Amino acid sequence: MSKSLQLGKLPNHILKNLLKNLPNFGKEIIIPPGVGLDAAGLSIEGKLFAMTTDPITFTSKSIGKYAVCVNVNDIACLGCQPLWFSSVILLPKGTQENYLYELWHELNAELKEFGIQSIGGHCEVTEQVSAPVIVGQLIGKAVNEKFFDPREIKPGDKILLWRGVAIEGTALLAAERFSALSHYIMPAQLETMQSLIDEPGICIWPAAKVILDLPGVIALHDPTEGGVATALHEMADASGCGLQIEASKVPILSETQQLAEVLKFDPLGLLASGSLLIACRPEAEASIIARLKGERVGQLGEFIAENDRILYREGVAQTLPRFDQDELIKALKTRI
């Protein structure tokens, strides 16, 4: 009997089944669709370009800004400068004209911030959505005429995490469950948690752009749904390697830990946009940390030859959890 699909992005085992028989029509496709691959990598007339598409569906606040950021993140993970953007904007019946103008202004202000040109798209009001939805598409060009590619990861390569987790999930939970949480956490603290979405924000370009030229940087990955744990699995899937991670080295935000204690979720599985996983050769680890000075960088562990996915907690080895459904969805429903 066929199962109903869960809320959230598709589980990786289903995604693998969908992608396994895709035809390849040309040598222009350098990085094809795949689990753990943030964007497509294309070679066109000797120049390297990345292309991605990503929606905003978890929130209706500041979706113009977020639609740009999440697509910039994917392009950055291939080592590319974001350049050209288009979008599909779906608005529910009853949307006020002023809202559309505000959304359009927000979207274009964010594009201007990154120096990205809008090149088209589509907008309509439809009864098929109950809240505004933006699906963005972005094209970028390789900065150093090469792609970062997780398929080039080897056993012994190191895994770093820039910034603590989970910025986006924490901000969304503080906003969506503000009333219930205010019985356990001071409202001023919850407002501070909500502000994480703007400062430090969810864009990883500030980190990516300063390490693009460093030798020994192999791959970048943007942890989103399923949190940093699922993103680590995706990097391992793409590389064909296993990995071993030290739980105490994962920089978990104190705000995230506070919410986890109340809402009973695992921070490793919470929506984690705003942080960046970096795979590198061992000799590059110190220079990457130096470039990212002033930011938290966790030295999580390394890739291994075996296909095991090991998480060490207080010296005890266990299987690294994988979250086919983001812990955000569970936390939104947890009774407190």
For each residue, the residues with C-beta under 8 A, 3 or more apart:
1:
2:
3:
4:
5: 10 14
6: 11 324 325 329
7: 325 329
8: 225 226 324 325 326 329
9: 224 225 226
10: 5 14 15 18
11: 6 14 15 324 325
12: 15 16 35 230 233 234 237 322 324
13: 16 17 324
14: 5 10 11 17 18
15: 10 11 12 18 19 35
16: 12 13 19 20 35
17: 13 14 20
18: 10 14 15
19: 15 16 22 33 34 35
20: 16 17
21:
22: 19 32 33
23:
24: 29 32
25: 29
26: 29
27: 43
28: 42 43 44
29: 24 25 26 32 40 41 42
30: 41 42 43 48 147
31: 34 37 39 40 41 50 78 147 149 151
32: 22 24 29 37 40
33: 19 22 37 40
34: 19 31 37 238
35: 12 15 16 19 234 237 238
36: 150 221 233 234 235 236 237 238 239
37: 31 32 33 34 40 150 238
38: 52 73 74 75 77 78 220 221 222
39: 31 50 51 52 74 75 77 78 80 140
40: 29 31 32 33 37 50 51 52
41: 29 30 31 48 49 50 78 147 149
42: 28 29 30 48 49 50 51
43: 27 28 30 46 47 48 49
44: 28 47 49
45:
46: 43
47: 43 44 141 142 145
48: 30 41 42 43 80 141 142 145 146 147
49: 41 42 43 44 80 139 140 141 142
50: 31 39 40 41 42 74 75 78 80 139 140 141 142 147
51: 39 40 42 137 138 139 140
52: 38 39 40 71 74 75 137 138
53: 71 135 136 137 138
54: 67 70 71 74 135 136
55: 67 133 134 135 136
56: 59 63 66 67 70 133 134 136
57: 133
58: 172 271 328
59: 56 62 63 66 172 175 176
60: 63 131 132
61: 175
62: 59 65 66 106 197
63: 56 59 60 66 67 103 132 133 134
64: 67 68 103 104 105 106 107 108 109 110 134
65: 62 68 69 106 107 109 110
66: 56 59 62 63 69 70 202
67: 54 55 56 63 64 70 71 87 107 134 135 136
68: 64 65 71 72 85 107 110 111 114 116 136 138
69: 65 66 72 73 110 201 202 203 273
70: 54 56 66 67 73 74 136 202 222 224 273
71: 52 53 54 67 68 74 75 82 85 136 137 138
72: 68 69 75 76 82 114 116 138 203 205
73: 38 69 70 76 77 202 203 204 205 222 273
74: 38 39 50 52 54 70 71 77 78 138 222
75: 38 39 50 52 71 72 78 80 81 82 138 139 140
76: 72 73 79 80 82 140 204 205 208 209 220 222
77: 38 39 73 74 148 204 208 219 220 221 222 276
78: 31 38 39 41 50 74 75 140 142 147 148 149 220
79: 76 142 143 144 146 147 148 208 212 220
80: 39 48 49 50 75 76 140 141 142 143 147
81: 75 140 141 142 143
82: 71 72 75 76 85 114 116 138 139 140 205
83: 116 117 138 139 140 141
84: 116 117 118 119 138 139 140
85: 68 71 82 111 116 117 118 119 136 137 138 139
86: 118 119 120 121 136 137
87: 67 107 118 121 122 134 135 136 137
88: 121 122 123 134 135
89: 103 121 122 123 124 132 133 134
90: 123 124 126 128 129 132 133 134 135
91: 95 99 100 123 124 125 126 129 132
92: 95 125 126 127 129 130 131 132
93: 125 126 127
94:
95: 91 92 99 100 125 132
96: 99 100
97: 100 101
98: 101 102
99: 91 95 96 102 103 132
100: 91 95 96 97 103 104 123
101: 97 98 104 105
102: 98 99 105 106
103: 63 64 89 99 100 106 107 132
104: 64 100 101 107 108
105: 64 101 102 108 109
106: 62 64 65 102 103 109 110
107: 64 65 67 68 87 103 104 110 111 118 134
108: 64 104 105 111 112 118
109: 64 65 105 106 112 113
110: 64 65 68 69 106 107 113 114
111: 68 85 107 108 114 116 117 118
112: 108 109 115 116
113: 109 110
114: 68 72 82 110 111 205
115: 112
116: 68 72 82 83 84 85 111 112 138
117: 83 84 85 111
118: 84 85 86 87 107 108 111 121
119: 84 85 86
120: 86
121: 86 87 88 89 118 137
122: 87 88 89
123: 88 89 90 91 100
124: 89 90 91
125: 91 92 93 95
126: 90 91 92 93 129
127: 92 93
128: 90
129: 90 91 92 126 132 133
130: 92
131: 60 92
132: 60 63 89 90 91 92 95 99 103 129
133: 55 56 57 63 89 90 129
134: 55 56 63 64 67 87 88 89 90 107
135: 53 54 55 67 87 88 90
136: 53 54 55 56 67 68 70 71 85 86 87
137: 51 52 53 71 85 86 87 121
138: 51 52 53 68 71 72 74 75 82 83 84 85 116
139: 49 50 51 75 82 83 84 85
140: 39 49 50 51 75 76 78 80 81 82 83 84
141: 47 48 49 50 80 81 83
142: 47 48 49 50 78 79 80 81 145 146 147
143: 79 80 81 209 212 213
144: 79 212 213
145: 47 48 142
146: 48 79 142
147: 30 31 41 48 50 78 79 80 142
148: 77 78 79 217 218 219 220
149: 31 41 78 152 218 219
150: 36 37 153 218 219 221 235 238 239 279
151: 31 238 239 240
152: 149 218 219 239
153: 150 157 218 219 235 238 239 241 279 303
154: 157 239 241 303
155: 241 302 303 304 305
156: 282 302 303 304
157: 153 154 218 241 279 280 281 282 302 303
158: 279 280 281 282 284 285 299 301 302
159: 232 235 243 245 277 278 279 299 300 301 302 303
160: 277 278 279 280 285 288 289 297 298 299 300
161: 165 228 250 251 275 276 277 278 297 298 300
162: 204 207 275 276 277 278 292 295 296 297
163: 167 200 207 251 274 275 276 295 296
164: 167 251 252 253 256 275 296
165: 161 169 223 227 228 250 251 252 253 256 267 268 270 272 274 275
166: 169 170 223 227 228 252 253 256 267 270 271 272 274 275
167: 163 164 170 171 196 197 200 201 202 253 272 273 274 275
168: 171 172 197 202 224 271 272 273 274
169: 165 166 172 173 227 256 270 271 272 326 327 328 331
170: 166 167 173 174 193 196 253 255 256 259 270
171: 167 168 174 175 193 194 195 196 197
172: 58 59 168 169 175 176 197 271 328
173: 169 170 176 177 181 193 259 263 328 331 332
174: 170 171 177 178 181 190 191 193 194 255 259
175: 59 61 171 172 178 194
176: 59 172 173 332
177: 173 174 180 181 263 331 332
178: 174 175 181 182 187 190 194
179: 182
180: 177 183 336
181: 173 174 177 178 184 185 190 259 262 263 336
182: 178 179 185 186 187 190
183: 180 336
184: 181 262 336
185: 181 182 189 190 258 259 262
186: 182 189 190
187: 178 182 190 191
188: 191 192
189: 185 186 192 193 255 258
190: 174 178 181 182 185 186 187 193 194
191: 174 187 188 194 195
192: 188 189 195 196 255
193: 170 171 173 174 189 190 196 255 259
194: 171 174 175 178 190 191 197
195: 171 191 192 198 199
196: 167 170 171 192 193 199 200 201 253 255 274
197: 62 167 168 171 172 194 201 202
198: 195 201
199: 195 196
200: 163 167 196 274
201: 69 167 196 197 198 274
202: 66 69 70 73 167 168 197 273 274
203: 69 72 73 206 274
204: 73 76 77 162 207 208 220 222 274 275 276
205: 72 73 76 82 114 208 209
206: 203 209 210
207: 162 163 204 210 211 276 292 295
208: 76 77 79 204 205 211 212 220 276
209: 76 143 205 206 212
210: 206 207 291 292
211: 207 208 214 217 278 288 291 292
212: 79 143 144 208 209 217
213: 143 144
214: 211 217 284 287 288 291
215: 284
216: 280 281 283 284 287 288
217: 148 211 212 214 220 278 279 280 284 288
218: 148 149 150 152 153 157 279 280 281
219: 77 148 149 150 152 153 235 238 239 278 279
220: 38 76 77 78 79 148 204 208 217 276 277 278 279
221: 36 38 77 150 231 234 235 276 277 279
222: 38 70 73 74 76 77 204 231 273 276 277
223: 165 166 226 227 228 230 231 272 273 275 276 277
224: 9 70 168 231 271 272 273
225: 8 9 230 271 326 328
226: 8 9 223 229 230 231 269 322 323 324 325 326
227: 165 166 169 223 230 231 266 267 268 269 270 271 272 323 326 327
228: 161 165 166 223 231 232 250 268 272 275 277
229: 226 232 233 266 268 269 311 320 321 322 323
230: 12 223 225 226 227 233 234 269 322 323 324
231: 221 222 223 224 226 227 228 234 235 272 277
232: 159 228 229 235 236 243 245 277 300 309 320
233: 12 36 229 230 236 237 309 320 322
234: 12 35 36 221 230 231 237 238
235: 36 150 153 159 219 221 231 232 238 239 243 277 279
236: 36 232 233 239 240 241 242 243 303 307 309
237: 12 35 36 233 234 240
238: 34 35 36 37 150 151 153 219 234 235
239: 36 150 151 152 153 154 219 235 236 279 303
240: 151 236 237 307
241: 153 154 155 157 236 303 304 305 307
242: 236 303 304 305 306 307 308 309 310
243: 159 232 235 236 301 302 303 304 308 309 310 320
244: 301 302 304 308 310 311 312
245: 159 232 249 250 300 301 310 311 312 320
246: 249 250 300 301 312
247: 250 268 311 312 313 314
248: 313 314
249: 245 246 298 299 300 301
250: 161 165 228 245 246 247 268 298 300
251: 161 163 164 165 296 297 298
252: 164 165 166 256 257 267
253: 164 165 166 167 170 196 256 257
254: 257 258
255: 170 174 189 192 193 196 258 259
256: 164 165 166 169 170 252 253 259 260 267 270
257: 252 253 254 260 261 267
258: 185 189 254 255 261 262
259: 170 173 174 181 185 193 255 256 262 263 265 331
260: 256 257 263 264 265 266 267 270
261: 257 258 264
262: 181 184 185 258 259 336
263: 173 177 181 259 260 331 334 336
264: 260 261 331 334
265: 259 260 269 270 327 328 330 331 334
266: 227 229 260 269 270 321 323 327
267: 165 166 227 252 256 257 260 270 327
268: 165 227 228 229 247 250 321 323
269: 226 227 229 230 265 266 321 323 326 327
270: 165 166 169 170 227 256 260 265 266 267 326 327 328 331
271: 58 166 168 169 172 224 225 227 326 327 328
272: 165 166 167 168 169 223 224 227 228 231 275
273: 69 70 73 167 168 202 222 223 224
274: 163 165 166 167 168 196 200 201 202 203 204
275: 161 162 163 164 165 166 167 204 223 228 272
276: 77 161 162 163 204 207 208 220 221 222 223
277: 159 160 161 162 220 221 222 223 228 231 232 235
278: 159 160 161 162 211 217 219 220 288
279: 150 153 157 158 159 160 217 218 219 220 221 235 239 303
280: 157 158 160 216 217 218 284 285 288
281: 157 158 216 218 284
282: 156 157 158 285 302
283: 216
284: 158 214 215 216 217 280 281 287 288
285: 158 160 280 282 288 289 299
286: 289 290
287: 214 216 284 290 291
288: 160 211 214 216 217 278 280 284 285 291 292 297
289: 160 285 286 292 293 297 299
290: 286 287 293
291: 210 211 214 287 288
292: 162 207 210 211 288 289 295 297
293: 289 290
294:
295: 162 163 207 292
296: 162 163 164 251
297: 160 161 162 251 288 289 292
298: 160 161 249 250 251
299: 158 159 160 249 285 289
300: 159 160 161 232 245 246 249 250
301: 158 159 243 244 245 246 249
302: 155 156 157 158 159 243 244 282
303: 153 154 155 156 157 159 236 239 241 242 243 279
304: 155 156 241 242 243 244 308 310
305: 155 241 242
306: 242
307: 236 240 241 242
308: 242 243 244 304
309: 232 233 236 242 243 319 320 322
310: 242 243 244 245 304 317 318 319 320
311: 229 244 245 247 317 318 319 320 321
312: 244 245 246 247 315 316 317 318
313: 247 248 316 318
314: 247 248
315: 312
316: 312 313
317: 310 311 312
318: 310 311 312 313
319: 309 310 311
320: 229 232 233 243 245 309 310 311
321: 229 266 268 269 311
322: 12 226 229 230 233 309
323: 226 227 229 230 266 268 269 326 327
324: 6 8 11 12 13 226 230
325: 6 7 8 11 226 329 330
326: 8 169 225 226 227 269 270 271 323 329
327: 169 227 265 266 267 269 270 271 323 330 331
328: 58 169 172 173 225 265 270 271 331 332
329: 6 7 8 325 326 332 333
330: 265 325 327 333 334
331: 169 173 177 259 263 264 265 270 327 328 334
332: 173 176 177 328 329
333: 329 330
334: 263 264 265 330 331
335:
336: 180 181 183 184 262 263
